[in-house]
């Protein structure tokens, strides 16, 4: 039987995630890799968890008057 289907797999990036690139200090990457190894997670998972944690608690302080503005979730 002749199979005339045109099958296309999902392209990377269409899973709700966006690929980003960042320059990190080598020592930070080493610490990240060690934490990933200890937690049985990969580097990307740990970065995602850490960024989510930090951004939910982020407080931006105005240097001139030391007032703060918390970001919304």
N, C-alpha and C positions, 0 to 999 in steps of 0.2 A: 504494500500500500504506500502511495506517495504522500509524504507528510509535508503539507504546504504551510505549516505554522511559522510565523515570524515571532520568535521568542526573544524578549529583551529583558535582561536582568536590571534590577534597580541600580541606578548609578550611585556611587559614593556621595555622601552629603545629603541624600534625600531621606535620611532617617531621623530628621529633627535636629541634627547636629551640624555645626558649621566648623570647618577646619580653620584654625588660626595658627599663627606662628609667633613665637616670642623668644627673645634672646635672654637667657638666664645665666647667672654666674655659675661657673663649674661647681663650686662648693655646694651651692643650692641644689643643683641637679644630683650631686652625690648623696645629699641628705634625702632628697625626694626618692631616689632609687632605693636607698636603704629602708625608708619607711614603706615603700611599695612592697619590697621583699618581705618585710616583717608582717605586713597586713594582708599579704597574699592578694594584692591588687596590682593592676598595672599602673604605669606612670600617668596615663591619661585619666584614669578613674580617680586617682589621688588629687591631681590638679583640679579636676572638676569639683570634687568634694571640698577642697580647700578654698577655691574661689567662691563657691556658693556660700560656704560658712562665713568667709570674710565680707562678702558683699551684703549679706543679710545683717551684719553688725557694723557696717561702715558708717562712720560719722565724719562729715566733712566740716572742718573748723575754719572759720574766716580768720586769717592771721591778724587783721587789723583790730578786731574787737573780741576775738576768741569766742564768738558765738558759734554754735554748731547747727548743722542741718543734717538730720538723719535721712538716708535714702529710704524709699518705700520698697517693699518686697515685690 
